[in-house]
Amino acid sequence: MEKTWFCFIIFCIDLLLCEASSYVRPPPRPIIHTQHRHSESHPQQVHVSLAGKDGARISWVTESSHVASMVEYGTSAGKYVNSAKGDTTSYHYFFYSSPKIHHVKIGPLDPDTIYYYRCGGTGPEFTFKTPPPAFPVVFAVAGDLGQTEWTSSTLEHVKRTDYDVLLLPGDLSYADGQQPLWDSFGRFVEPLASSRPWMVTQGNHEIESIPIPFLNLQAFKAYNSRWLMPFQESGSNSNLYYSFEVSGVHVLMLGSYTDFNQGSAQYQWLRSDLAKVDRKRTPWLIALIHAPWYSTNVAHQGEGESMRKAMESLLFEARVDVVFAGHVHSYERFTRVSNNEANPCGPVHITIGDGGNREGLALSFKKPVSSLSMFREASFGHGMLTMFNNTDAQWTWHRNNESEAVVADQVWLESLSSTCACGLQQPSPSIQEGTSHDEF
């Protein structure tokens, strides 16, 4: 009780120091510990990710080590005409031994199709929907999730939307070494993560390393074991950075906490990956990092600067449209920018580290407001990015209220691949599908 009152007092002091607003910003809320109440063989922590062309990966956990790493699936309830086998892994962290972690890649899959599947030959039936083959496509974006009551609010609002893929720019469970919180987080997000692909990259709370050699507590042990992403399918040699394509969008998932300087494996991979991007086939190009390169919030100021200096020119030359970041527990949207200056051919940088973390909001912003910053607010929320066709997209940021999500910021975006002034060819008319900007 004393700790709760102390946190509330600190929140009130920070609130008085932040920018004036008619919206009363909420304090953090308690962690939700989601328990497993089934048998040891029952699949839990089920989540889906995209895995190469026409493929998906089903990941889950069982407390029993005797469950087969097998997924049965089909397009009708209870009728599993296909099956696939995969791999298992586990890890130790101090005195903690993880359950058996299963990863099974399935496919080829049809686009825009609901699949019914069962894990390990037993347990409940799950369903997930594959992304559409072309525009429009909708991405939900939520960073720094955690597993608090505010996280629950965020995911409840996301659940009400018909999104195709969720993007998470780091800081998932906030376990910070407390490994049972990874299990709790997996169960917490399962209702959503088992029904739509979740694509994630790492944040600082995933590092979990301790510099004591004989303990063998290397960085990202839990993250890499539990949240296997399609790094091999994208030619990467690390689960900490990779790319994927969906419905006319090429997505870069970059690692803020692994080597990124010129000459590093990540830098060389990024340069190679960008060289392969065909903007006629994927006219939209977006990137996710964790530590923002641009921020006017007092919190974590400058922590992404070394990565920006190393990699910004690659993203600028490739004409990346949007860069999403987390880490700072607030929301902020910048104009198109490069090298700390407004540039119509640079990406829009968006910080969205407001998913519901246990640490609370980053309430203090620098003054005066930078001319590069278009909108900023310290509130919990999530974003939706809708690509309507090969030229037009809409970004909306939804502030969490108790019962509904309020659209507090929105902007129309034009793909840089369609802007002749930025030096890229016009995309092929054959992929122009969906609703045009003029119809809104």
C-alpha positions as CSV (number, residue, x, y, z in Angstrom):
1,M,0.0,0.0,0.0
2,E,2.8,2.4,0.9
3,K,4.5,1.7,-2.5
4,T,1.2,2.4,-4.3
5,W,0.8,5.8,-2.6
6,F,4.4,6.7,-3.3
7,C,4.0,5.9,-7.0
8,F,0.8,8.0,-7.1
9,I,2.6,11.0,-5.4
10,I,5.4,10.8,-8.0
11,F,2.9,10.6,-10.8
12,C,1.1,13.7,-9.5
13,I,4.4,15.7,-9.3
14,D,5.4,14.7,-12.9
15,L,1.9,15.6,-14.0
16,L,2.3,19.1,-12.7
17,L,5.6,19.4,-14.6
18,C,4.3,18.2,-18.0
19,E,2.6,20.2,-20.7
20,A,-0.9,21.5,-19.9
21,S,-3.7,19.4,-21.4
22,S,-7.4,19.0,-21.0
23,Y,-6.9,15.2,-20.9
24,V,-5.9,13.9,-17.5
25,R,-3.1,11.4,-18.1
26,P,-3.5,8.1,-16.2
27,P,-1.0,6.6,-13.8
28,P,0.4,3.1,-14.3
29,R,-1.7,0.1,-13.3
30,P,-0.9,-3.3,-11.7
31,I,0.6,-6.3,-13.6
32,I,-1.9,-9.0,-14.5
33,H,-0.5,-12.4,-13.7
34,T,-2.2,-14.9,-16.1
35,Q,-2.1,-18.4,-14.8
36,H,-2.2,-21.8,-16.6
37,R,-5.1,-23.8,-15.4
38,H,-5.0,-26.8,-17.7
39,S,-3.0,-30.0,-18.0
40,E,0.7,-30.2,-18.6
41,S,0.1,-31.3,-22.2
42,H,-2.4,-28.5,-23.0
43,P,-0.9,-25.9,-25.5
44,Q,-0.5,-22.5,-24.0
45,Q,1.1,-19.2,-25.0
46,V,0.1,-19.8,-28.7
47,H,1.2,-17.1,-31.2
48,V,1.4,-16.8,-34.9
49,S,4.1,-15.1,-37.0
50,L,4.7,-14.8,-40.7
51,A,7.4,-17.1,-42.1
52,G,8.5,-16.4,-45.6
53,K,6.4,-16.5,-48.8
54,D,3.0,-18.1,-48.1
55,G,4.1,-19.5,-44.7
56,A,3.3,-18.9,-41.1
57,R,5.0,-20.2,-37.9
58,I,2.9,-21.4,-35.0
59,S,4.7,-21.2,-31.6
60,W,3.5,-22.5,-28.3
61,V,4.5,-24.0,-25.0
62,T,3.7,-27.1,-23.1
63,E,4.8,-28.1,-19.6
64,S,5.0,-31.7,-20.7
65,S,8.0,-32.7,-22.7
66,H,6.2,-35.5,-24.4
67,V,3.9,-33.5,-26.6
68,A,4.7,-33.7,-30.4
69,S,5.8,-30.6,-32.2
70,M,3.0,-30.9,-34.7
71,V,0.3,-28.6,-36.1
72,E,-2.8,-29.9,-37.8
73,Y,-4.7,-27.3,-39.9
74,G,-7.3,-26.7,-42.5
75,T,-9.9,-24.2,-43.7
76,S,-12.9,-25.8,-42.0
77,A,-13.6,-26.2,-38.3
78,G,-12.5,-29.6,-37.0
79,K,-11.2,-30.7,-40.4
80,Y,-7.4,-30.8,-40.5
81,V,-6.4,-31.9,-43.9
82,N,-2.8,-30.7,-43.5
83,S,-0.2,-31.2,-40.9
84,A,3.4,-30.1,-40.3
85,K,6.1,-31.0,-37.8
86,G,8.6,-28.6,-36.3
87,D,11.3,-28.1,-33.6
88,T,11.4,-27.7,-29.9
89,T,13.7,-25.8,-27.6
90,S,14.1,-24.9,-24.0
91,Y,16.5,-22.8,-21.8
92,H,17.7,-22.3,-18.3
93,Y,18.0,-19.0,-16.4
94,F,19.4,-19.3,-12.9
95,F,17.1,-21.8,-11.2
96,Y,14.4,-21.5,-13.8
97,S,13.8,-24.1,-16.5
98,S,11.5,-23.2,-19.3
99,P,8.7,-25.4,-20.5
100,K,9.0,-27.1,-23.8
101,I,8.8,-24.4,-26.6
102,H,7.5,-25.6,-29.9
103,H,7.9,-23.9,-33.3
104,V,6.2,-25.3,-36.4
105,K,6.2,-23.7,-39.8
106,I,3.1,-24.4,-41.9
107,G,2.1,-23.7,-45.5
108,P,1.8,-22.8,-48.3
109,L,-1.2,-20.9,-47.2
110,D,-3.8,-19.0,-49.2
111,P,-4.1,-15.3,-48.5
112,D,-7.0,-13.6,-46.8
113,T,-8.2,-17.0,-45.4
114,I,-9.2,-18.2,-42.0
115,Y,-7.4,-21.3,-40.9
116,Y,-8.4,-23.7,-38.1
117,Y,-5.5,-25.4,-36.3
118,R,-4.6,-27.6,-33.4
119,C,-1.3,-27.8,-31.6
120,G,0.4,-31.0,-30.6
121,G,-2.5,-33.2,-31.6
122,T,-4.6,-32.3,-28.6
123,G,-6.2,-29.3,-26.8
124,P,-8.5,-26.6,-28.2
125,E,-9.0,-25.5,-31.8
126,F,-7.5,-22.1,-32.7
127,T,-8.1,-19.9,-35.7
128,F,-6.0,-17.3,-37.5
129,K,-6.5,-15.2,-40.6
130,T,-3.8,-14.7,-43.2
131,P,-3.1,-11.2,-44.6
132,P,-4.7,-10.2,-47.9
133,P,-2.8,-10.6,-51.2
134,A,-2.9,-6.9,-52.0
135,F,-4.2,-3.6,-50.8
136,P,-5.8,-2.5,-48.6
137,V,-3.9,-3.9,-45.6
138,V,-4.1,-2.8,-42.0
139,F,-1.2,-2.9,-39.4
140,A,-1.9,-2.5,-35.7
141,V,1.2,-1.0,-34.0
142,A,1.7,-1.2,-30.2
143,G,5.0,-0.8,-28.4
144,D,6.3,-1.4,-24.9
145,L,3.3,-3.6,-24.0
146,G,4.0,-5.3,-20.8
147,Q,1.0,-7.1,-19.1
148,T,-0.8,-4.5,-17.0
149,E,-4.4,-3.4,-16.8
150,W,-3.5,-0.7,-19.3
151,T,-2.1,-3.3,-21.6
152,S,-5.4,-5.1,-21.3
153,S,-7.2,-2.0,-22.3
154,T,-4.9,-1.5,-25.3
155,L,-5.3,-5.0,-26.6
156,E,-9.1,-4.9,-26.1
157,H,-9.2,-1.8,-28.3
158,V,-7.0,-3.5,-30.9
159,K,-9.1,-6.6,-30.8
160,R,-12.2,-4.5,-32.0
161,T,-10.4,-3.6,-35.2
162,D,-10.1,-5.8,-38.3
163,Y,-6.3,-5.6,-38.5
164,D,-4.1,-7.9,-40.5
165,V,-0.7,-7.9,-38.8
166,L,0.4,-6.5,-35.4
167,L,3.8,-4.8,-35.2
168,L,5.6,-4.5,-31.9
169,P,8.8,-2.4,-31.7
170,G,10.2,-4.0,-28.6
171,D,9.7,-4.5,-24.9
172,L,7.2,-7.4,-24.7
173,S,6.8,-9.0,-21.3
174,Y,8.9,-6.7,-19.0
175,A,10.1,-9.9,-17.4
176,D,13.5,-8.4,-16.7
177,G,14.9,-11.7,-15.6
178,Q,11.8,-12.9,-13.8
179,Q,11.2,-15.7,-16.2
180,P,7.7,-16.7,-15.0
181,L,6.6,-13.3,-16.4
182,W,7.5,-14.6,-19.9
183,D,5.0,-17.4,-19.4
184,S,2.4,-15.1,-18.0
185,F,2.8,-12.7,-20.9
186,G,2.5,-15.5,-23.4
187,R,-0.8,-16.5,-21.9
188,F,-1.9,-12.9,-21.6
189,V,-1.5,-12.1,-25.3
190,E,-2.6,-15.5,-26.6
191,P,-6.2,-14.5,-27.5
192,L,-4.9,-12.0,-30.0
193,A,-1.5,-13.4,-30.9
194,S,-3.0,-16.8,-31.9
195,S,-5.5,-15.2,-34.3
196,R,-3.4,-12.7,-36.2
197,P,0.3,-12.7,-37.1
198,W,2.4,-10.8,-34.5
199,M,5.8,-9.5,-35.7
200,V,8.1,-8.2,-33.0
201,T,11.6,-6.9,-32.5
202,Q,13.6,-6.6,-29.3
203,G,13.8,-3.8,-26.8
204,N,16.1,-3.2,-23.8
205,H,13.8,-5.2,-21.5
206,E,14.5,-8.3,-23.6
207,I,18.3,-8.2,-23.0
208,E,18.3,-10.0,-19.6
209,S,22.0,-10.6,-19.6
210,I,24.2,-10.7,-16.5
211,P,28.0,-10.4,-16.9
212,I,28.9,-13.5,-14.9
213,P,30.6,-16.0,-17.3
214,F,30.0,-19.2,-15.4
215,L,26.2,-18.6,-15.2
216,N,25.9,-18.5,-19.0
217,L,23.2,-15.9,-19.0
218,Q,23.7,-14.6,-22.5
219,A,21.5,-11.7,-23.8
220,F,18.1,-12.4,-25.4
221,K,18.0,-16.0,-24.3
222,A,14.2,-16.0,-23.4
223,Y,13.3,-13.7,-26.3
224,N,15.1,-15.7,-29.0
225,S,13.8,-19.0,-27.6
226,R,10.1,-17.9,-27.3
227,W,9.6,-15.4,-30.1
228,L,11.2,-16.9,-33.2
229,M,10.9,-14.5,-36.2
230,P,11.6,-15.2,-39.9
231,F,15.2,-14.0,-39.8
232,Q,16.5,-17.0,-41.8
233,E,13.8,-16.5,-44.5
234,S,15.0,-12.9,-44.9
235,G,18.7,-13.8,-45.2
236,S,19.6,-12.6,-41.7
237,N,21.8,-14.6,-39.3
238,S,20.1,-13.2,-36.2
239,N,16.6,-13.3,-34.7
240,L,17.3,-9.7,-33.6
241,Y,16.9,-8.2,-37.1
242,Y,15.0,-9.4,-40.2
243,S,12.5,-8.3,-42.8
244,F,9.3,-9.6,-44.3
245,E,6.8,-8.6,-47.0
246,V,3.0,-8.5,-46.8
247,S,0.4,-7.2,-49.3
248,G,2.7,-4.7,-51.0
249,V,4.6,-3.6,-47.9
250,H,8.3,-4.4,-47.1
251,V,8.9,-4.3,-43.4
252,L,12.3,-3.9,-41.7
253,M,12.6,-5.1,-38.1
254,L,15.9,-3.7,-36.8
255,G,17.9,-4.4,-33.7
256,S,18.7,-1.4,-31.4
257,Y,20.6,-3.6,-29.0
258,T,22.9,-5.6,-31.3
259,D,25.8,-4.3,-33.4
260,F,24.6,-1.8,-36.1
261,N,27.7,0.2,-37.0
262,Q,29.1,0.1,-40.5
263,G,30.9,-3.3,-41.0
264,S,28.6,-5.1,-38.5
265,A,26.5,-8.1,-39.6
266,Q,23.3,-6.1,-39.2
267,Y,24.5,-3.2,-41.3
268,Q,25.7,-5.4,-44.1
269,W,22.4,-7.4,-44.0
270,L,20.3,-4.2,-44.1
271,R,22.2,-2.9,-47.0
272,S,21.8,-6.1,-48.9
273,D,18.1,-6.4,-48.0
274,L,17.3,-2.9,-49.1
275,A,19.1,-3.5,-52.4
276,K,16.6,-6.3,-53.1
277,V,13.5,-4.3,-52.4
278,D,11.3,-3.8,-55.5
279,R,9.2,-0.8,-55.0
280,K,7.0,-1.7,-58.0
281,R,6.0,-4.9,-56.1
282,T,6.2,-3.4,-52.6
283,P,5.7,0.3,-53.0
284,W,5.6,0.8,-49.2
285,L,8.7,0.5,-47.1
286,I,8.6,0.8,-43.3
287,A,11.0,0.1,-40.5
288,L,10.8,-0.7,-36.7
289,I,13.4,0.1,-34.1
290,H,13.2,0.3,-30.4
291,A,15.2,3.4,-29.2
292,P,13.8,6.3,-31.2
293,W,16.2,8.4,-33.4
294,Y,14.0,11.4,-33.0
295,S,12.4,12.4,-29.8
296,T,11.5,15.6,-27.9
297,N,10.7,13.7,-24.7
298,V,13.0,14.2,-21.8
299,A,13.1,10.4,-21.1
300,H,15.9,8.4,-22.9
301,Q,17.1,11.4,-24.7
302,G,19.8,10.6,-27.3
303,E,19.8,6.8,-26.7
304,G,19.1,6.1,-30.4
305,E,21.6,8.6,-31.7
306,S,24.5,6.3,-32.4
307,M,22.2,4.0,-34.4
308,R,20.8,6.9,-36.3
309,K,24.2,8.1,-37.3
310,A,25.1,4.6,-38.4
311,M,22.0,3.6,-40.4
312,E,19.9,6.7,-41.2
313,S,21.6,7.3,-44.6
314,L,20.7,3.7,-45.7
315,L,17.0,4.2,-44.8
316,F,17.0,7.7,-46.4
317,E,18.5,6.5,-49.7
318,A,16.1,3.7,-49.8
319,R,13.2,6.1,-49.3
320,V,11.7,4.4,-46.2
321,D,8.2,5.8,-45.7
322,V,7.8,5.4,-41.9
323,V,10.0,4.5,-38.9
324,F,8.3,3.3,-35.8
325,A,10.0,3.2,-32.4
326,G,9.2,2.4,-28.8
327,H,11.3,2.8,-25.6
328,V,9.9,6.3,-24.7
329,H,6.6,5.8,-22.9
330,S,4.6,8.3,-24.8
331,Y,3.4,9.1,-28.3
332,E,5.1,11.5,-30.8
333,R,4.9,12.0,-34.5
334,F,7.4,13.9,-36.6
335,T,7.3,15.4,-40.0
336,R,9.4,13.7,-42.8
337,V,12.9,14.2,-41.6
338,S,16.5,13.3,-42.2
339,N,19.7,14.3,-40.5
340,N,17.8,16.4,-38.0
341,E,16.2,18.5,-40.7
342,A,12.8,18.5,-42.3
343,N,13.1,16.6,-45.6
344,P,10.2,15.7,-47.9
345,C,12.1,12.5,-49.0
346,G,12.8,11.3,-45.5
347,P,10.7,9.0,-43.4
348,V,8.0,10.0,-40.9
349,H,9.3,9.0,-37.4
350,I,6.7,7.9,-34.9
351,T,7.3,6.9,-31.3
352,I,4.7,4.6,-29.9
353,G,6.0,3.3,-26.6
354,D,2.7,3.7,-24.9
355,G,1.1,0.2,-25.0
356,G,0.7,-0.3,-21.3
357,N,4.1,-0.9,-19.6
358,R,4.4,-1.3,-15.9
359,E,6.7,1.7,-15.5
360,G,4.2,4.4,-16.3
361,L,4.2,7.3,-18.8
362,A,7.1,9.6,-19.8
363,L,5.3,12.8,-19.0
364,S,7.9,15.5,-19.6
365,F,8.6,17.0,-23.0
366,K,11.3,19.5,-24.0
367,K,10.2,23.1,-24.5
368,P,9.8,25.0,-26.8
369,V,8.3,22.4,-29.2
370,S,10.5,21.5,-32.1
371,S,9.3,22.5,-35.5
372,L,9.9,18.8,-36.5
373,S,7.4,17.5,-34.0
374,M,3.9,17.4,-35.3
375,F,2.1,15.9,-32.4
376,R,3.1,14.6,-28.9
377,E,1.2,13.3,-25.9
378,A,2.0,11.2,-22.9
379,S,-0.9,8.8,-22.8
380,F,-1.5,5.0,-23.2
381,G,-2.7,4.0,-26.7
382,H,-2.0,2.2,-30.0
383,G,-1.8,3.0,-33.7
384,M,-3.4,1.8,-36.9
385,L,-1.6,2.1,-40.2
386,T,-3.8,1.4,-43.2
387,M,-2.3,1.2,-46.7
388,F,-5.3,1.8,-49.1
389,N,-3.3,1.4,-52.3
390,N,0.2,1.9,-53.6
391,T,0.2,5.6,-53.0
392,D,-2.1,6.5,-50.1
393,A,-2.1,5.4,-46.4
394,Q,-3.6,6.7,-43.2
395,W,-2.1,6.7,-39.8
396,T,-4.2,7.1,-36.7
397,W,-3.2,7.1,-33.1
398,H,-5.8,6.0,-30.6
399,R,-5.6,7.2,-27.0
400,N,-6.9,4.7,-24.5
401,N,-10.0,5.7,-22.5
402,E,-11.8,3.4,-20.1
403,S,-14.3,2.0,-22.6
404,E,-13.2,3.3,-26.0
405,A,-10.2,4.3,-27.9
406,V,-10.3,8.0,-29.0
407,V,-8.5,9.0,-32.3
408,A,-6.3,11.8,-31.0
409,D,-3.9,12.1,-34.0
410,Q,-4.2,11.2,-37.7
411,V,-2.4,12.0,-40.9
412,W,-2.5,10.9,-44.5
413,L,0.7,9.6,-46.0
414,E,1.9,9.4,-49.6
415,S,4.4,6.7,-50.5
416,L,7.8,8.0,-51.4
417,S,7.8,5.4,-54.2
418,S,5.1,7.5,-56.0
419,T,7.0,10.8,-55.5
420,C,9.0,11.5,-58.6
421,A,10.9,14.3,-56.8
422,C,12.4,11.8,-54.4
423,G,14.1,9.8,-57.2
424,L,12.1,6.6,-57.3
425,Q,10.1,5.3,-60.3
426,Q,6.4,5.3,-60.2
427,P,5.1,1.9,-58.9
428,S,3.4,-0.4,-61.4
429,P,-0.3,0.3,-62.0
430,S,-1.0,-3.4,-61.7
431,I,-0.8,-3.4,-57.9
432,Q,-3.0,-0.4,-57.5
433,E,-6.0,-1.8,-55.6
434,G,-8.3,-0.7,-52.9
435,T,-9.7,2.7,-52.1
436,S,-8.1,5.9,-53.4
437,H,-7.4,9.0,-51.3
438,D,-9.8,11.0,-53.3
439,E,-12.7,8.9,-52.2
440,F,-12.3,10.1,-48.6
